[in-house]
Amino acid sequence: MNQRIRLKIGDNEIELEGNDEFIKQHLKSFVEKYAHVKPEVLKTGAANLPAKVTVVSDSGKKALAPAEYVRQKNPRGGTEELIVLAKYLEDNETLSEFTVKDINRVAKAAKIGKVDNSYYPLAVKQGLLNRIKHGRYQLTLTGEDAVLNMANSK
């Protein structure tokens, strides 16, 4: 299955289309050359790529930025913000498990404040998140459904 990815580091940009192995090979050499990033960054694929990666879907449309995604879902309250950001990580950064740090990174990119730590146990209690292990969480099917059912404000 062909995929497309675009990466820009400073004035240097690369856009790749092809199978996973082709993309990993060329992306790894590009990152090594221009970002002075250790090769381990690319070991697990797209989930650990540098933050400046723009993923383009197979249809050619760019993935939504975190701020656009949050605005579309229009969460009301901290727990809803948390699960919207978790869904963004799952869909756009292919992170099925995430940490508080991951959520806060995306919250900053979405230009909303950090998600208060008190919302994590609330979301777990409501069945929206699962606590996988110390500091790691996963969105449940109930959480996914809640995000998908949120009104898109257009």
C-alpha positions as CSV (number, residue, x, y, z in Angstrom):
1,M,0.0,0.0,0.0
2,N,1.4,3.4,-1.0
3,Q,1.6,6.2,1.5
4,R,2.7,9.8,1.2
5,I,4.6,11.9,3.7
6,R,6.2,15.3,3.7
7,L,8.9,16.5,6.1
8,K,10.3,20.0,6.3
9,I,13.3,20.8,8.5
10,G,14.3,24.5,8.2
11,D,14.6,25.2,4.4
12,N,15.0,21.6,3.5
13,E,11.9,19.6,2.5
14,I,11.2,16.1,1.3
15,E,8.0,14.5,0.0
16,L,7.9,10.8,-0.4
17,E,5.4,8.4,-1.9
18,G,5.7,4.6,-1.8
19,N,5.7,1.6,0.4
20,D,6.7,1.7,4.1
21,E,10.2,0.4,3.5
22,F,11.0,3.0,0.8
23,I,9.7,5.8,2.9
24,K,11.6,4.7,6.0
25,Q,14.8,4.4,4.1
26,H,14.7,7.8,2.5
27,L,13.2,9.6,5.5
28,K,15.9,8.1,7.8
29,S,18.7,9.5,5.6
30,F,17.0,12.9,5.3
31,V,16.5,13.2,9.0
32,E,20.1,12.1,9.7
33,K,21.5,14.6,7.2
34,Y,19.4,17.7,8.2
35,A,18.2,17.3,11.8
36,H,21.1,15.6,13.5
37,V,18.7,13.1,15.0
38,K,19.8,9.7,16.0
39,P,18.6,6.8,13.7
40,E,16.6,5.3,16.6
41,V,13.9,8.0,15.9
42,L,12.6,6.0,13.0
43,K,12.6,2.5,14.5
44,T,8.9,2.2,15.2
45,G,7.7,4.2,12.2
46,A,5.4,7.2,12.0
47,A,4.6,7.3,15.7
48,N,8.0,8.5,16.6
49,L,8.8,10.9,13.7
50,P,9.9,14.4,14.5
51,A,7.1,16.9,15.3
52,K,7.4,18.8,12.0
53,V,6.2,15.9,9.9
54,T,3.0,16.6,7.9
55,V,1.2,13.4,7.0
56,V,-0.8,13.4,3.8
57,S,-3.6,10.9,3.5
58,D,-4.0,8.6,0.5
59,S,-6.7,10.9,-0.9
60,G,-4.1,13.7,-1.1
61,K,-5.7,15.8,1.7
62,K,-3.5,17.0,4.5
63,A,-4.2,15.8,8.0
64,L,-5.9,18.4,10.2
65,A,-3.7,20.4,12.5
66,P,-4.4,19.9,16.2
67,A,-6.1,23.3,16.6
68,E,-8.4,22.6,13.6
69,Y,-9.3,19.2,14.9
70,V,-10.2,20.5,18.4
71,R,-12.2,23.3,16.8
72,Q,-14.1,20.9,14.7
73,K,-15.0,18.7,17.7
74,N,-15.8,21.6,20.0
75,P,-15.2,19.8,23.3
76,R,-17.0,21.2,26.4
77,G,-14.9,20.7,29.4
78,G,-11.6,19.1,30.4
79,T,-12.6,15.4,30.0
80,E,-13.9,16.0,26.5
81,E,-10.7,18.0,25.6
82,L,-8.6,15.1,26.9
83,I,-10.4,12.4,24.8
84,V,-10.4,14.7,21.7
85,L,-6.7,15.1,22.0
86,A,-6.3,11.4,22.5
87,K,-8.3,10.7,19.4
88,Y,-6.1,13.2,17.5
89,L,-3.0,11.3,18.6
90,E,-4.5,8.0,17.6
91,D,-5.7,9.1,14.2
92,N,-3.0,11.6,13.1
93,E,0.1,10.4,14.9
94,T,-0.7,6.7,15.0
95,L,-0.2,6.6,18.8
96,S,-2.6,4.0,20.3
97,E,-1.0,4.5,23.7
98,F,-0.1,7.9,25.0
99,T,1.3,9.7,28.0
100,V,0.4,13.0,29.8
101,K,3.4,14.5,28.0
102,D,2.0,13.5,24.6
103,I,-1.4,15.0,25.4
104,N,0.1,18.3,26.6
105,R,2.3,18.5,23.5
106,V,-0.7,18.3,21.3
107,A,-2.7,20.6,23.6
108,K,0.1,23.2,23.2
109,A,0.0,22.8,19.4
110,A,-3.8,23.2,19.5
111,K,-3.2,26.4,21.5
112,I,-5.2,25.3,24.5
113,G,-3.8,25.0,28.0
114,K,-2.4,21.8,29.5
115,V,-5.0,19.2,30.4
116,D,-5.2,19.1,34.2
117,N,-4.1,15.8,35.6
118,S,-7.4,15.4,37.5
119,Y,-9.2,14.7,34.2
120,Y,-7.3,11.4,33.6
121,P,-8.8,9.4,36.5
122,L,-12.2,10.9,35.7
123,A,-12.0,9.7,32.1
124,V,-10.9,6.3,33.3
125,K,-13.8,6.1,35.7
126,Q,-16.2,7.1,32.9
127,G,-14.8,4.4,30.7
128,L,-13.4,6.8,28.1
129,L,-9.7,5.9,28.8
130,N,-7.9,2.7,29.9
131,R,-4.8,3.0,32.1
132,I,-2.3,0.7,30.4
133,K,0.6,1.0,32.9
134,H,2.1,3.7,35.0
135,G,1.7,7.0,33.1
136,R,0.3,5.4,29.8
137,Y,-3.3,5.5,28.7
138,Q,-5.3,4.3,25.8
139,L,-8.6,5.6,24.3
140,T,-11.5,3.0,24.7
141,L,-14.1,2.3,22.1
142,T,-16.6,4.3,24.3
143,G,-14.1,7.2,24.2
144,E,-13.8,6.9,20.4
145,D,-17.5,6.9,20.0
146,A,-17.9,9.9,22.2
147,V,-15.4,11.9,20.1
148,L,-17.0,10.7,16.8
149,N,-20.5,11.8,18.1
150,M,-19.3,15.3,19.0
151,A,-20.9,18.0,16.9
152,N,-18.7,19.4,14.2
153,S,-18.9,23.2,14.4
154,K,-18.7,24.6,10.9
